[in-house]
Amino acid sequence: IIIMATSTSSKLCKAVKQQYMDLPQGDKVQAMYIWIDGTGEGLRCKTRTLDSEPKTIEDLPEWNFDGSSTYQSEGSNSDMYLIPQAMFRDPFRKDPNKLVLCEVLKYNHKPAETNLRQMCKKIMDMVLNQHPWFGMEQEYTVLGTDGHPFGWPSNGFPGPQGPYYCGVGADKAYGRDVVEAHYRACLYAGVKICGTNAEVMPAQWEFQIGPCEGIEMGDHLWMARFLLHRVCEDFGVVASFDPKPIPGNWNGAGCHTNFSTKEMREDGGLKYIEESIERLAKRHQYHIRAYDPKGGLDNARRLTGHHETSNINEFSAGVANRGASIRIPRSVGQEKKGYFEDRRPSANCDPYAVTEALVRTCLLNEEGEELVKYK
């Protein structure tokens, strides 16, 4: 018998809660402010009441929070500022309530250490005319509250990988309710989700966000992650973005990033794709450092050269090759235009860092391991 470890909160009576959620809220609007904490991976949120429905980001007031409790500052000088940057509909409280993705600034109004959005936005603004598009494939693992993959036997392992990828059936798909609820929550919120599928390891799933242009990629992926954590909370389970949740002969979790510019998407664009790949080949270590929150240490557990990954120490590229750093889709090779896929980013990467790195190397033609500083 499998007894799944689910949270106590998920066992509270949801019908009782619904009585209150059905109450009218008058003219007031609840706005949930969401931000990235000092780990660069965790998300935090809190809610304030607004007197009317905000129509644009300018209608949202700046706010603050105690950074000493989010790994973001010392207690003696702990006020941090929340600067609204992107607004979405709230699928939990429903219209007219909002979810607000914020940047975090320190007491001196400089970006917090894990606020990578500000620099990303600056870099994206430099290449507006090239219309950089991104699509990111977010893999994740559903865990019980005990940290054990959802649906796995409590003292062993499920059958080996093979039947689970895009699988259907109770013995193959572990936790589809989470995926379906998250998908609909994203659509309601206005997050640009474009697909989902079950992944190679049981209890591992993927959703895709995009195509998004510029800074929108990071904004929409972070909001999609928030929605996933929040949906999992309702079900009493946990979503993990760990790049190698189960050691051994099980697939890790990545965040494959698809990238193109206007030139690459037009006839003859393969030439520009190949030029970008040549630039990436010369800057492999810089990208590895940018592609997980621990400067490459997390990815080292995943990028082994096995389980559909490349080796972390080597750069490679190929058409339709899932063991390469960069994959050119077969259709792109045939049509000689389109996009390429960088398979190196880790599931727990910061999309602001990943998209910024791609633009710096491929479009701003930066070389070497150091960041170029722009005025």
Number of C-alpha atoms within 10 A of each C-alpha: 5 10 10 19 18 19 17 9 12 14 11 10 9 11 9 9 10 10 9 9 13 9 8 8 10 8 10 14 19 21 24 20 24 23 23 24 21 20 14 19 15 14 17 12 16 12 13 11 11 16 10 14 17 17 9 10 13 10 12 18 12 12 14 16 15 16 22 16 13 16 12 21 19 12 11 7 12 18 19 23 23 21 20 22 15 17 23 19 21 22 21 16 16 13 14 17 22 23 26 26 24 23 22 31 20 20 16 10 10 13 18 22 15 18 23 20 22 16 14 22 16 13 20 21 12 14 16 11 10 15 15 23 21 26 25 29 23 25 26 28 29 25 25 21 17 14 14 20 27 25 23 19 14 16 7 7 11 13 13 12 14 12 16 22 17 14 17 13 9 10 13 20 23 24 21 17 13 20 20 11 15 24 22 14 22 25 15 16 22 17 23 20 24 16 12 19 17 24 24 22 26 30 22 28 27 21 23 21 23 21 19 21 18 24 23 20 21 26 20 24 26 22 25 26 20 22 23 23 20 18 23 23 17 16 18 19 26 25 24 21 23 21 26 23 21 14 10 8 11 16 22 30 30 29 29 22 25 21 23 27 23 14 18 24 18 12 12 14 20 23 13 19 24 15 12 20 22 14 17 26 18 14 19 19 19 19 21 22 19 23 29 28 19 15 16 21 13 19 29 17 15 27 28 16 15 14 15 15 21 23 18 19 12 13 18 16 23 15 16 16 17 18 20 23 27 26 22 24 17 13 13 19 16 11 12 18 21 25 25 25 22 21 23 28 30 32 29 25 27 25 29 25 22 24 27 22 25 23 23 19 23 20 16 14 12 17 16 12 13 9 12 11 5 7 3
